Amino acid sequence: MSDDFDVIVIGGGPVGENAAARTAAGGLRTALVEAERVGGECSYWACMPSKALLRPGHALAAARRVPGVPVGARLDPVEVLKRRNSFTSDWDDSGQVEWAEGAGLTVVRGRGRLAGERRVDVDGRVLTATKAVVVCTGSVPRIPSLPGLSDVPYWTSREATSAQEVPESLVVLGGGVVGVEMAQAWARLGSDVTLVVSGERPLPKFEAFAGDLVAEGLREDRVRLVTGAKAVGVSGSDGRVELRLSDGSSVGGAHLLITTGRQPATFDLGVERFGFTAGKALDVDDTGRVSGVDWLYAAGDVTGRALLTHQGKYAARAVGTAIVTGATDPRPWTAPVATADHTAVPQVVFTDPEVASVGWTEAQAREAGLDIRVVDLDIAVAGSSLHADGYRGKARMIVDEGRRTLVGVTFAGPDVAELIHAATIAIVGEVTVDRLWHAVPAYPTISEVWLRLLEAYGL
Ligand SMILES: Cc1cc2nc3c(=O)[nH]c(=O)nc-3n(C[C@H](O)[C@H](O)[C@H](O)COP(=O)(O)OP(=O)(O)OC[C@H]3O[C@@H](n4cnc5c(N)ncnc54)[C@H](O)[C@@H]3O)c2cc1C
């Protein structure tokens, strides 16, 4: 096999796959270098298995909110874990390798390191690229330096998404998205879960009402929520792990799950050779080009821009297009720039209730100095009350008063995830509220909240 390519992509997660498929479709000889499994964290230890663990609990809770639907008392963990295993193909990536080869990529197994200009060393084998090298190595859990932590076994998101048995009890440290999702998934499967968060409420990066609604949902699932808590040490014995907190109390369980954030995977990658720091994100422009190195591109979690699969894949499409359009006459593809990263990143927290948001929070918009108007409403519309008895949800719309366009929307409530794309379109399309008025939501759907928001705005 020749080791000469036009493009070398390091990291075969969802982002690397997309960047590589794009350059191969543009006629460039493309290598995809992967150290573990083609499909990356997302397919095997993140998005897919976490959502497969959560979905059955949501379906059961949704059925319980509609009197007359016969449901069992609890989930069947064996079946839930079996279905989760099928979504990860039992951690076998042969299907994804087959897809990659079908897309015209050369899959190279091994750990890639930047070895020089347009050169990548894969465990001693040197690949060269005529056009570009694209770094899509993702991220790894950020582990806090807690006294005693290195002496006890602990879980990261990998163990939390791939465990083959329901833990009898689980202490989750960190109330971000992964922390709340995994706390609820395992609690609903029967684990006795304690969630320790440092702030007043979980989900500190979202609007406060969203974190409060999720906290209520977790408590209803018997998750013990410890707020305002700072972990100061860990110890373990006899199959139990104890987490000591700064107020002198402690919480314990059979397993400790650390969900205190992610770090760009730029270790052992040779980035120092080009003036970058291992462990830090690779700073890119909107075409994905790494600052100061004209043949080096990056996309996805490794850039620290938006740690989300869909946003990384969007950046990958921009990178692929930028490389192809610089190389040959392209098809009429869309502009090779990932500009939405700055203003319109949609995100869903797949707890029950769900949180779906796009654009800025109120605090971010104010910090940016925008003249905004915030419209808050309960999601109490005909569609929601038909959807579920006792439906509880809230919506917030943030309007840039200067342009009369939306700059941020958050929904929190059961089954709001599918509402968010309309908000994304409104923000990206810079649709004025006056024009949005003519997008009439169907009756009776939860989307009627859009009409109520615009009415509350004054239309
Ligand atoms: C528990 C959890 C749940 C999540 N749920 C969602 C969700 O529902 N929706 C969502 O949008 N996002 C979710 N995310 C975030 C999502 O997983 C990431 O944003 C996404 O995986 C990033 O894709 P990536 O390709 O950049 O990186 P990754 O998926 O991390 O892939 C990087 C790949 O690069 C490989 N690699 C690393 N270094 C090298 C090297 N030197 N040589 C060769 N290969 C290398 C790795 O083995 C890996 O396969 C979740 C994350 C977690 C942890």
The ligand as an SDF file (V2000), in Angstrom:
LIG
                    3D

 53 58  0  0  0  0  0  0  0  0999 V2000
  -21.1960   10.7190   27.5180 C   0  0  0  0  0  0  0  0  0  0  0  0
  -21.2160   11.6870   26.3640 C   0  0  0  0  0  0  0  0  0  0  0  0
  -22.3930   11.8830   25.6800 C   0  0  0  0  0  0  0  0  0  0  0  0
  -22.4330   12.7640   24.5970 C   0  0  0  0  0  0  0  0  0  0  0  0
  -23.6080   12.9250   23.9550 N   0  0  0  0  0  0  0  0  0  0  0  0
  -23.6700   13.7670   22.8840 C   0  0  0  0  0  0  0  0  0  0  0  0
  -24.8760   13.9420   22.1760 C   0  0  0  0  0  0  0  0  0  0  0  0
  -25.9110   13.3670   22.5110 O   0  0  0  0  0  0  0  0  0  0  0  0
  -24.8880   14.7650   21.1100 N   0  0  0  0  0  0  0  0  0  0  0  0
  -23.7640   15.4350   20.7170 C   0  0  0  0  0  0  0  0  0  0  0  0
  -23.8330   16.1910   19.7450 O   0  0  0  0  0  0  0  0  0  0  0  0
  -22.5900   15.2780   21.3700 N   0  0  0  0  0  0  0  0  0  0  0  0
  -22.5240   14.4670   22.4500 C   0  0  0  0  0  0  0  0  0  0  0  0
  -21.3320   14.2790   23.1040 N   0  0  0  0  0  0  0  0  0  0  0  0
  -20.1230   14.9450   22.5610 C   0  0  0  0  0  0  0  0  0  0  0  0
  -19.5870   14.1240   21.3850 C   0  0  0  0  0  0  0  0  0  0  0  0
  -19.3090   12.8280   21.8110 O   0  0  0  0  0  0  0  0  0  0  0  0
  -18.3250   14.7720   20.8230 C   0  0  0  0  0  0  0  0  0  0  0  0
  -18.5790   16.1410   20.5350 O   0  0  0  0  0  0  0  0  0  0  0  0
  -17.8960   14.0550   19.5490 C   0  0  0  0  0  0  0  0  0  0  0  0
  -17.6060   12.7080   19.7990 O   0  0  0  0  0  0  0  0  0  0  0  0
  -16.6680   14.7430   18.9500 C   0  0  0  0  0  0  0  0  0  0  0  0
  -16.2800   14.0680   17.8080 O   0  0  0  0  0  0  0  0  0  0  0  0
  -14.7530   14.0430   17.3550 P   0  0  0  0  0  0  0  0  0  0  0  0
  -14.7140   13.2660   16.0970 O   0  0  0  0  0  0  0  0  0  0  0  0
  -14.2170   15.4190   17.4120 O   0  0  0  0  0  0  0  0  0  0  0  0
  -14.0120   13.2630   18.5190 O   0  0  0  0  0  0  0  0  0  0  0  0
  -14.1490   11.7480   19.0210 P   0  0  0  0  0  0  0  0  0  0  0  0
  -15.4990   11.2260   18.8490 O   0  0  0  0  0  0  0  0  0  0  0  0
  -13.5510   11.7990   20.3920 O   0  0  0  0  0  0  0  0  0  0  0  0
  -13.1990   10.9470   18.0540 O   0  0  0  0  0  0  0  0  0  0  0  0
  -11.8200   11.1710   18.0360 C   0  0  0  0  0  0  0  0  0  0  0  0
  -11.1450    9.9370   17.5030 C   0  0  0  0  0  0  0  0  0  0  0  0
   -9.7620   10.2100   17.3200 O   0  0  0  0  0  0  0  0  0  0  0  0
   -9.0070    9.0860   17.7170 C   0  0  0  0  0  0  0  0  0  0  0  0
   -7.6560    9.5420   18.0650 N   0  0  0  0  0  0  0  0  0  0  0  0
   -7.2860   10.3760   19.0630 C   0  0  0  0  0  0  0  0  0  0  0  0
   -5.9560   10.6240   18.9860 N   0  0  0  0  0  0  0  0  0  0  0  0
   -5.5010    9.9180   17.9190 C   0  0  0  0  0  0  0  0  0  0  0  0
   -4.2230    9.7790   17.3220 C   0  0  0  0  0  0  0  0  0  0  0  0
   -3.1590   10.4290   17.7840 N   0  0  0  0  0  0  0  0  0  0  0  0
   -4.1090    8.9740   16.2440 N   0  0  0  0  0  0  0  0  0  0  0  0
   -5.1910    8.3210   15.7540 C   0  0  0  0  0  0  0  0  0  0  0  0
   -6.4110    8.4270   16.2740 N   0  0  0  0  0  0  0  0  0  0  0  0
   -6.5700    9.2210   17.3370 C   0  0  0  0  0  0  0  0  0  0  0  0
   -9.7780    8.5360   18.9040 C   0  0  0  0  0  0  0  0  0  0  0  0
   -9.4450    7.1700   19.1120 O   0  0  0  0  0  0  0  0  0  0  0  0
  -11.2100    8.7490   18.4410 C   0  0  0  0  0  0  0  0  0  0  0  0
  -11.7080    7.6340   17.7510 O   0  0  0  0  0  0  0  0  0  0  0  0
  -21.2590   13.4410   24.2060 C   0  0  0  0  0  0  0  0  0  0  0  0
  -20.0630   13.2450   24.9000 C   0  0  0  0  0  0  0  0  0  0  0  0
  -20.0390   12.3850   25.9750 C   0  0  0  0  0  0  0  0  0  0  0  0
  -18.7300   12.1640   26.7000 C   0  0  0  0  0  0  0  0  0  0  0  0
  1  2  1  0
  2  3  1  0
  2 52  2  0
  3  4  2  0
  4  5  1  0
  4 50  1  0
  5  6  2  0
  6  7  1  0
  6 13  1  0
  7  8  2  0
  7  9  1  0
  9 10  1  0
 10 11  2  0
 10 12  1  0
 12 13  2  0
 13 14  1  0
 14 15  1  0
 14 50  1  0
 15 16  1  0
 16 17  1  0
 16 18  1  0
 18 19  1  0
 18 20  1  0
 20 21  1  0
 20 22  1  0
 22 23  1  0
 23 24  1  0
 24 25  2  0
 24 26  1  0
 24 27  1  0
 27 28  1  0
 28 29  2  0
 28 30  1  0
 28 31  1  0
 31 32  1  0
 32 33  1  0
 33 34  1  0
 33 48  1  0
 34 35  1  0
 35 36  1  0
 35 46  1  0
 36 37  1  0
 36 45  1  0
 37 38  2  0
 38 39  1  0
 39 40  1  0
 39 45  2  0
 40 41  1  0
 40 42  2  0
 42 43  1  0
 43 44  2  0
 44 45  1  0
 46 47  1  0
 46 48  1  0
 48 49  1  0
 50 51  2  0
 51 52  1  0
 52 53  1  0
M  END
$$$$
